[in-house]
Amino acid sequence: MKAIAVVPGVAGSRLVERPEPSLTAPDQVKLKVLRVGICGTDREEVAGGRALLPQGQKDLVIGHEMLGQVVETGSAVTRAKAGDLAVFTVRRGCGECASCAMHRADMCETGQYKERGIWGLDGYQAEFVLDTEAHLVPVPPQLAGVGVLIEPLTIVEKAIFEALRWQQLRRPDAAVAPDWIVGRRCLVAGLGPVGLLAALVLRLRGAEVFGLDIADPASPRPQWLASLGGHYVDGRTIASGQLGQAAGGMDLIVEAAGIPSLEFNLFDAMAFNGVYVLTGIPGGDRPLPVDAGRIVRHLVLHNLAMLGSVNAARGHFQMAVDDLLAAHLRWPGKANELITHHHPLAQFQQPLAQISPGAIKEVIEWQ
């Protein structure tokens, strides 16, 4: 079968031949891949950046944002049958720590995890893929057009869930109000696909959402945010350090930009007792001068919480499915608008090398 692979540390991607996977255990599921999303991690790998070969292999099949259709199941599989839509999760546990033993490889304590398409395991940019039912998430037919968004949506599902749980533990008002987030002022920094999906989750939960970016207000991303009832903040006209004065204090900030200078300046935009969750991973390793005293004063005197969040467990994948269904009912067709470019397999190299003009989410069509 065909697959798209890279050699870690070497720039470029190529089409390779791999043996088509076959079931070898009763709990396995085989999927025919329909489409696979492209993200910054894929482009980093293609550029020669962070990636790890599977043991004994000369290249790595990339791709971790996928949607497939079940073609075959083992005798012990109960949650899927041939013809169903489904996705596989990404991270596989270390087999050593308590978190991984509890099916929470996203919270691995040893760092010896593997990730499909990224770190030590082949990914999903292939005609067929195989895994166990434990890593399968069924997708209802209503989400056939947007199922490929499930994996990137899980990133913010986990981040927002953890931030709200943290607030319930430390804020008296949040502890006694199940819908504490309703009406709360929330900022999403960076309106890429992950940031826009964060805005969708927060709007579904009733929050007042502000989105910060440096795009023209009339361009597609700010307009998409506005169509959900969000407010756009143009970072070209308001400095991040002045955001709190211009837009008011934020009870929750979701950072999805991966820009260190922005990340440290956003403390000024937080309300008292606020929570700040980071999901973006900065590229490069250049040092950044920061006003450490100002940051510490904000954290301590304003009673702030700051946490990082990466990857997601199968439960977060189910949350993503549920929220995409809710969005489908509330804003029919809006999630589909995030997938702006569908590339045939024959043209895979260009979108993996660089973002297409005007793109939000780009996918490679396998069928």
Protein Blocks (a to p, Z undefined) as FASTA:
>chain_A
ZZddddehiacdddddddddddfbfkbccdddfbdcddfklmmmmnopacdddehiabdc
ehjbdcdddfbdcfkbckbcehiacdddfbdcehlammlmnopaklccklpaccehinop
acfbdfbdcddfklgccddfklmmmmmmmmmmmmmmmmmmmmmmmmmmmmmklmmmmklm
gopacddehjafklmmmmmmmmmnopacddddfbdfkbmklmmmmmnopacddfklmcfk
lmmmmnopafbdcdfklpaklmmmmmmmpcehiacddfbdcedjbdcdddfklmmmmmmm
nopacdddedjdfklmmmmmmmmmmmmmmmghklmmmmmbccdfklmmmmmmpccehiab
dcddfZZ
